[in-house]
Amino acid sequence: MNWSGGKDSALALYHALRDPSYQVTHLLTSINAHYQRVSMHGVRVALLKAQAQRIGLPLVQLALPESPGMEEYERLMHDALAPLQAQGVSQAIFGDIYLEDLRAYREQQLARVGLGGIFPLWQRPTAELLREYLDLGFQAVVVCVNEQHLDASFCGRLLDADFLRDLPPGVDPCGENGEYHSFVFDAPYFSSPIPFVRGELVRRTYPAPTPGVTEVGFWYCDLI
C-alpha cells in the first residue's frame, strides 16, 4: 500500500483490506530524509509510525533528498520496490482518483520491477468519496494547503462536513489537484485514535511548474 497518511490512501486501504482477493503486506511511504517528514504532507515520521502501529502493518520508508531529480527518484523507488517484489509482492495499491498521466507513470515504473497497480478509488466522484469517508468514521486534520487554491485558515482544520461546505468553487472536494493534504488520526481499522496537538503554521515556497509563475506557496500545520 502506497501510504501517504492522508484520506485518499486511507480510504483506498479500507477497500483493499475488505477485498478477499488481496492480502496487504506493507505500507510504503516517501520521506523527506532531511526533515524526517512525509513528502508533500510535512507530517512527522513519529506520527506516520503511529499510524502503521495502529494498522498493524510493517512500514517501509523511502528516504528522499529534499529536491530529488526524476532519475534519482526513480532509482530510489526501484530500490525500495525490488526487495518487496522479491518477497512475493505482486501489486502496489494507490489512492489516485482522476489523474490519468500520474496513473500511467506509476504503472510504467511498476512494470520495471514486475509489479501491477491497483487503484480502488479510480474515477469515483470525489464529493461521493469524501462523504463515504466521513460516513465510515474516518477522522483527519488538514496539514497542508496550496495557497493558490485555499488560504491559510483551512490549514489545521478537521476534515469534516463543514470543511467540505466551506471549500471555494473550483476546489476539488478531495484535493485531487493538490489543493490540500491531510493526516488521518482515526480509521475503522486503527486499533485506537492517534493523539496529537496542533503546532505552528508555517509557509514554505517551491519553484512553480507553471510557465510564467516563479514560485508556489504552501501552508503547513505542524502536528506534534
N, C-alpha and C positions, 0 to 999 in steps of 0.2 A: 504494500500500500504506500503510494507516494503521499506522505503525510505532511501537510503544511501546518497543522494545528488549528486551521480555520474551519469555518462552517461547511464549505463545499467538500473538502476531503473527509470531514466527519460524517456528512450525510452519505457520501459515496461508500465509506467503510460500513455504515449501518446496513446498506443494501447488500454489500458483498458478504457480510457476516451472516445474513439471513438466506443467502443463496446456497443450497446444499451442494452445488456443483463446484464451489470454491472452498479452498482452505487457505485462509490468510495467515502467513507465517512471519512477516516482518513489517515494521514501519521504516520508511526511508525518508529522511528529511535533509534538505540542503541548509548548511550552517555557514554564516559569515565567521570564518576562523579567527579573524582579528578581534571582533566584538563579542564572539560567543553568543550569537543571537540567530534566530531563524531568519534566513534570507528573505528579504522584502517585508516580512511582518515585524521584525525588530523585537520579537519575544525572546526573553532569556532562556538559555538552554535548560536551566533548572526547572522551568515550567513545562518545557517540552518533555523532559524526563518524567515529570509528574503525570502528564497525560499518558505516556507509554506504560507507566506502572499501573495506572488505573484501568487501562485497556487490557493489560496482561500480555503484550506482545513485545518482543525484543526490538530495540531501536537501533537503526544503522544511521550514523551521521555522515553526511557527505560534506567535508570541510572544504570551503571555497575561499579563495582570496577575495578581498573587498571588491575588486573590479576585474573579474576574470574575462579574458578573451574567449570567443566561441570555441576555438581549438582547444584551449586549456580546459574549459568547462566540459566539453565532450570527452576529453581524455579522462578527466576525473570521474565523470559519470560512468564511463565504460569500466573503469577500475572498481567502482562500487557495485555495479550490476553483475559483472562477470562471476565473482565468488557466489552470489546468490543463485545464478543460473547453474553453477556447478553443483550446488546443493539440491537441485531439483526444482527450483522456482521456474515456472514457465510463462507467467503472465505478470504484468505490472498494472495496478489499478490507479486511476486518476479521477479527480473531481471536476474535470473540464466539462463545460456545458455547450458552448457555441463556437469557439474559435477554431475554425477548420484548419488554418495554417499551423496552429500550435499542435493540434492533434496529429497532423501529417508529419510534423517534425519529430514529435515523440515516437511515433510508430517507426519512423526511419531509423532513429537512434536505437530503439529497442531491437530492431531486426539485426543490428550489428552484433548483438550478443545472443541472438536466437530467442528473444522474448516477444510475446504478443502484448497488446494493450487492451485493457478493459475500461469502459467509460460508463458507469452505471447511471449517470445523470444526463447523458448526452441528448441534446435537442429538447429537453423538457423546459417549459416556460418557467422563467426564473421567479416570477411572483408566486407561482404554484409551489416551486421548490422551497421558497422561504416560508410559506405558510405550512408546508409539510414539516419542515424543520422545527418550527415553533410548536406545532401540534404534538410532535413526538417527545417534546420536553427537553430538547437541546437548549443550552444556555451559553451565550458568548458575549464578549465585550469587543467593541471595535478598537483596534490597536493602531491602525494606520489609515490615513485618508490622503488622497491626491487632491491638492488644493485647486487644481483645475476644475474639479467637479464638486467638491464639498469643502466647507470651511472648517476651521479647527474645532468648532463647537460639536461636531459629530464625533470627534476622536475621544475615546474613553466612554462612550455611551454603550448601554446594553443594546444588543441586537434583538429588538422586540417589535411588537406591532406599532408602537409609537415611532420607532426609528423608521420603519417602512413607510408609515404615513407622512413623515416629515421629509422624505427624500425629494429633492428638486426634480422637476420634469427633465426627462432625458437620462437620468441616472439609473443604471440597471439595478433592480432590486437585490441581486446577488453580487453586485460589483464585478460583473464578468469582464468589464472593460478596464479593470484595475482601479476603480473608483475608491474602494476601501478593502481592508483586510481585517480579519477577526481572530480572536483566540477563544476556543471552546473550553469552558471550565466545568461543564457538566454535560453528560450524554447518557442515553439509555444503557450503554454498555460500559460506562465508568463504574468502578467499584464504589466511588464516593466523589462528591464535588471537590474541586481544587480551590483552596482558599488563596486569596491574593488581595493586595491593596493597590490602588491606582497611585502611580508616582507622577513625575512631572511630564508636561507636554513639551516635546522637542521638535523643532522644524529643521529638516535637512533638505538640501537641494542636490540634484543629479543632472548630468548632461541630458538634454532632451533629444529623443529620437526623431522629432518632427522638424522638418526643414523650416528655418525662419524663427525657431524658438531655441533660445540658448540653454535654458535650464528649466526643470520642473521641481516644484516644492512639494514636500510631503510632511504631514504632521504625524508624530508618533506619540502614543501614550505608553509610558513605561509601566510595566506591571511587576510587582515585587511580591 
